[in-house]
Structure formats: C-alpha cells, structure tokens
Amino acid sequence: MEKPLDRLSSNDPDSYQYEAFLFYDDCDDSSREKGAEIAQYLEMKGLKFYLEDERSGQPKFNLDFAIQECYWTIVILTRISLLNKEFTMKVLSLLESFLGEKKIRLIPVLVDTRYGDIPDAIRFVTYVGVDDSKKYLERLYCTLQGTHIFTISVDNR
C-alpha cells in the first residue's frame, strides 16, 4: 500500500546524473564559504554533486538542469541571502518545480539563521542547521543518503 508521503519523493535516484546540486547566493561571502565547506565534505564522502560555481558561466540560472540532473538540491540560506530577492525567488522557483513533480528534493542548510527566518513556503521541508562542531555535515550526508541520523551515547559504567 502506498503511503501518502511516498508520492512526495523520487523513487529512482539512480536516474540522475548527480546526487546533489549545491546552490548558494553568489553575492554572499558566508554562503559561498559554507558552500565550499559542504562541497569539500561531500567530495570526501564520494558523492557526485553539481556545484553552483559550475553554472557561473551560464547567462542565466539553469533551473531545469538542476531539477532534471540532480536528485537533491542543497540550498544554503543565510540572513544576507534571504534578503536577496533574486536569490529567494530562485529558491522558491526550485520549490515550485519540485511541487509540480510531486518530488520534494530540497534541503535548506541554515547558516546564522533560525527556523523563523525560513520563508513560510519552505518551512515544511527537512532542513539542516549549521553548528560549530561541524556535525551538521554528517546530518546533511545522512539526509542525502536516506539513512537515519543516530546519536551515540557513551555509557560510563
């Protein structure tokens, strides 16, 4: 029996050229730096991803490519990027396309932001908050892989 939420995610990740599209605000240093950190971590883990930088030479944002060729889209949200209307509209366009396909494949990464800073339209999707310990990278990786995020506790007996 199909579960209602099964229709909201893609059933065939192998049909995509890339596992993830890393999208951030070109005009925001913090967003760009966090993108580089995430890219380095995903590369170390062996994930095939499409970087925002790889589209920089294109005359316009290639939304179709990101949706058709990448299973997940990782969007880095900072306070500055959320004030950039052009960037925010691109994020909402991505969401609109995913909703049209009934495949929610968007993972916002929150940098220097809180839940209340997230635009209402994307508050319902899984998001990853950045922390100083860099544990967010493992949480992001687990989300991309579709695995559970485990908390390890140490018994001091």
Secondary structure, DSSP 8 states (H G I E B T S, - for coil): ---GGGGGS-S-GGGSSEEEEEE--TT-HHHHHHHHHHHHHHHHTT--EEEGGGGTTSSS--HHHHHHHEEEEEEEE-HHHHH-HHHHHHHHHHHHHHHHHT---EEEEESS--GGGS-GGGTTS--EE--TTSHHHHHHHHHHHT-----------
